[in-house]
Amino acid sequence: MADPKFGQIEEAALSDVLASGRLWRGNGVGWGSRHDSAADAAADRLEDAFARWLGLPYAHAVNSGTSANEAAIAGLGLEPGDEVICPAACPAFVPFAVLAAGCVPVFADVHPETLLLAPDAVEGVVSARTRAVVVVHLWGLPAPVVEITAMARRLGWKVVEDCAQAFGTLIGGRPVGTFGDACCFSLQQSKHITSGEGGVFATTDPDTYTRAVLYSSAGVPHFRFGLPVPAKRPGSVGRGHIGFGHNHRISEMQAAIALAQLSQLDEFNRRRAELVALIELELARRDDVPIRRLQAFPEASVSYWRYPFIVPAGRGSFQEIPYLEPAFQRMDRERRTPFGLPLPKHVTYAPGACPQAERGASQIRALSVHHSLTDGELSASIDAILADL
């Protein structure tokens, strides 16, 4: 993994935070800091900038990409035992967020040459308890979110877009993250922009936003974007935790770095596009190596996180088939979630449950296109990843 690009912009942003004396975000006036009502908080400015960049009215910054996943699921207002369809090829954080909400992840198979969720496979795992589907834009590739969202609208489900690896990918000129009911982005070290750890949730719906904020802020209604905060009842005691929630607040230091990185995203993505062009030239030249490029996405503009390609079966290196992880294998044996919720009979995490995902994982490798790479470093990584083919 390449190192992120940090420089004077990030250093200045951090210096401003340290000079302010405000390192935490706070939860509004009365929560232990004279800065709680400061209008120039880095976290507030990050949310404002992210909402503008994405073109959505509500955004909430949190301490990790996983927390952003959880906020997105929590924001939907699901009930314990509700089923949420997830791709069979994705980071385990995606179904873990479903479990954290007391819901049941149900895996749908994927296209074996992209590992993106397949709409027909989604239809094949629907049950009477299906309430939502998570669409993952893996590697920055555009998942078929238009088709899946149309299906969800017809059946009354909610749609979450996981855009952790897709900062700037467009479908028909429209950013991924703006098709479903909620979306989440990761600011983890390897992503397009980073604050080491961090994440952002966004939505068009005020109720989804308020539920997500309560879940992420220990049940404290620290709402922004002009939404009203419930008044404290006369004579009530306590600090105002009006619902259950975790402390997933982003720190001011994380927010400041993320905001500085967001201001450079266009530049970073231009460099990523240059690296992708170099990879494609080099792969085309390697006619002595048994590799194939993925299908084209003519309707989309792809902002790659990594560049995947197809190798002979059994020579792939993709490992993120969540139901094969020990955590899910244990659930399958015990027939319950980690929180004691029984698994429905039709839900299985057994090996072979999604054969296309397992097949695809065995034939796909991916190259880093991190914007900090030099041409020489990229060339060396291409040589290394193709050396044993």
URSUL-V614805 format. One record per pair of residues at least 6 apart in sequence whose C-alpha atoms are under 6 Angstrom apart, sorted by the first residue. I is the first residue (numbers start at 1). GAP is how many residues later the second one is. D is the distance in whole Angstrom. If there is no record, write none. Layout:
[[I & GAP & D] [I & GAP & D]]
This chain:
[[5 & 367 & 6] [10 & 247 & 5] [10 & 250 & 6] [13 & 243 & 6] [23 & 229 & 5] [24 & 227 & 5] [24 & 228 & 5] [25 & 226 & 6] [25 & 227 & 6] [26 & 10 & 5] [27 & 195 & 6] [28 & 8 & 5] [28 & 9 & 6] [29 & 7 & 5] [29 & 8 & 6] [42 & 210 & 6] [42 & 213 & 6] [42 & 214 & 5] [43 & 209 & 6] [43 & 212 & 5] [46 & 213 & 5] [47 & 12 & 5] [47 & 13 & 6] [51 & 6 & 6] [51 & 8 & 6] [56 & 148 & 6] [57 & 147 & 6] [58 & 144 & 6] [58 & 145 & 5] [59 & 142 & 6] [59 & 143 & 4] [60 & 140 & 6] [60 & 141 & 5] [61 & 138 & 6] [61 & 139 & 4] [62 & 136 & 6] [62 & 137 & 5] [62 & 138 & 6] [62 & 186 & 6] [62 & 187 & 5] [62 & 188 & 4] [63 & 135 & 4] [63 & 136 & 6] [63 & 185 & 5] [63 & 186 & 6] [63 & 187 & 4] [64 & 133 & 5] [64 & 134 & 4] [64 & 135 & 5] [65 & 121 & 4] [65 & 133 & 6] [65 & 134 & 4] [66 & 27 & 6] [68 & 116 & 5] [68 & 131 & 5] [68 & 132 & 6] [68 & 133 & 5] [69 & 28 & 6] [69 & 115 & 6] [70 & 27 & 5] [71 & 141 & 5] [72 & 110 & 6] [74 & 138 & 6] [75 & 133 & 4] [75 & 136 & 5] [75 & 137 & 4] [76 & 132 & 6] [80 & 22 & 5] [80 & 23 & 5] [81 & 22 & 5] [81 & 23 & 6] [82 & 21 & 5] [82 & 47 & 5] [83 & 20 & 6] [83 & 21 & 5] [83 & 22 & 6] [83 & 46 & 5] [83 & 47 & 5] [83 & 48 & 6] [84 & 21 & 5] [84 & 22 & 6] [84 & 46 & 6] [84 & 48 & 5] [84 & 49 & 5] [85 & 20 & 6] [85 & 21 & 5] [85 & 22 & 6] [85 & 48 & 4] [86 & 20 & 6] [86 & 21 & 5] [86 & 48 & 5] [87 & 20 & 6] [87 & 21 & 5] [87 & 30 & 5] [88 & 19 & 5] [88 & 20 & 6] [88 & 21 & 5] [88 & 233 & 6] [89 & 26 & 6] [89 & 231 & 6] [89 & 232 & 5] [89 & 268 & 6] [90 & 230 & 6] [91 & 229 & 5] [92 & 230 & 5] [95 & 10 & 6] [108 & 13 & 5] [108 & 14 & 5] [109 & 12 & 5] [109 & 245 & 5] [109 & 248 & 6] [110 & 6 & 5] [110 & 7 & 4] [110 & 8 & 5] [110 & 247 & 6] [111 & 7 & 6] [112 & 244 & 5] [112 & 245 & 6] [112 & 248 & 4] [113 & 247 & 6] [116 & 27 & 6] [119 & 29 & 6] [131 & 26 & 5] [132 & 25 & 5] [132 & 26 & 4] [132 & 27 & 6] [133 & 26 & 5] [134 & 25 & 6] [134 & 26 & 5] [134 & 27 & 6] [135 & 26 & 5] [136 & 25 & 6] [136 & 26 & 5] [137 & 6 & 5] [137 & 26 & 6] [139 & 26 & 5] [139 & 165 & 6] [139 & 166 & 5] [139 & 167 & 5] [140 & 25 & 5] [140 & 26 & 4] [140 & 163 & 6] [140 & 164 & 5] [140 & 165 & 5] [141 & 161 & 6] [159 & 21 & 5] [159 & 22 & 5] [160 & 20 & 6] [160 & 21 & 6] [160 & 22 & 5] [160 & 23 & 5] [161 & 16 & 5] [161 & 22 & 5] [162 & 21 & 6] [162 & 22 & 5] [163 & 21 & 6] [163 & 22 & 5] [164 & 21 & 4] [164 & 22 & 5] [165 & 140 & 5] [168 & 135 & 6] [169 & 6 & 6] [169 & 7 & 6] [169 & 132 & 6] [169 & 133 & 5] [169 & 134 & 5] [170 & 6 & 6] [170 & 130 & 5] [170 & 131 & 5] [171 & 129 & 4] [172 & 127 & 6] [172 & 128 & 6] [177 & 6 & 5] [182 & 20 & 6] [182 & 21 & 5] [183 & 18 & 6] [183 & 19 & 5] [184 & 16 & 6] [184 & 17 & 4] [185 & 14 & 5] [185 & 15 & 5] [186 & 13 & 4] [187 & 6 & 6] [187 & 7 & 4] [187 & 8 & 6] [187 & 10 & 5] [187 & 11 & 5] [187 & 12 & 5] [188 & 6 & 5] [188 & 8 & 5] [188 & 9 & 4] [188 & 10 & 6] [189 & 7 & 5] [193 & 68 & 6] [194 & 64 & 6] [195 & 59 & 5] [195 & 62 & 5] [195 & 63 & 5] [214 & 6 & 6] [214 & 7 & 6] [214 & 31 & 6] [215 & 30 & 4] [215 & 31 & 6] [216 & 29 & 6] [216 & 30 & 5] [216 & 31 & 6] [216 & 32 & 5] [217 & 29 & 6] [217 & 30 & 5] [218 & 27 & 4] [218 & 28 & 5] [218 & 29 & 5] [219 & 22 & 5] [219 & 23 & 5] [219 & 24 & 4] [219 & 25 & 5] [219 & 26 & 5] [220 & 21 & 5] [268 & 103 & 6] [271 & 100 & 5] [272 & 97 & 6] [272 & 99 & 5] [275 & 94 & 6] [291 & 19 & 6] [291 & 20 & 5] [292 & 18 & 5] [293 & 16 & 5] [294 & 15 & 6] [306 & 60 & 6] [306 & 61 & 5] [306 & 62 & 5] [306 & 63 & 5] [307 & 59 & 5] [307 & 60 & 5] [308 & 57 & 6] [308 & 58 & 4] [309 & 55 & 6] [309 & 56 & 6] [310 & 53 & 6] [310 & 54 & 5] [311 & 52 & 5] [311 & 53 & 6] [312 & 51 & 6] [313 & 49 & 6] [313 & 50 & 5] [314 & 48 & 5] [314 & 49 & 6] [315 & 47 & 6] [315 & 48 & 6] [316 & 46 & 4] [316 & 47 & 4] [316 & 48 & 5] [316 & 49 & 5] [317 & 48 & 5] [318 & 43 & 5] [323 & 26 & 5] [331 & 6 & 6] [332 & 17 & 6] [335 & 7 & 6] [335 & 8 & 5] [336 & 6 & 4] [336 & 7 & 5]]
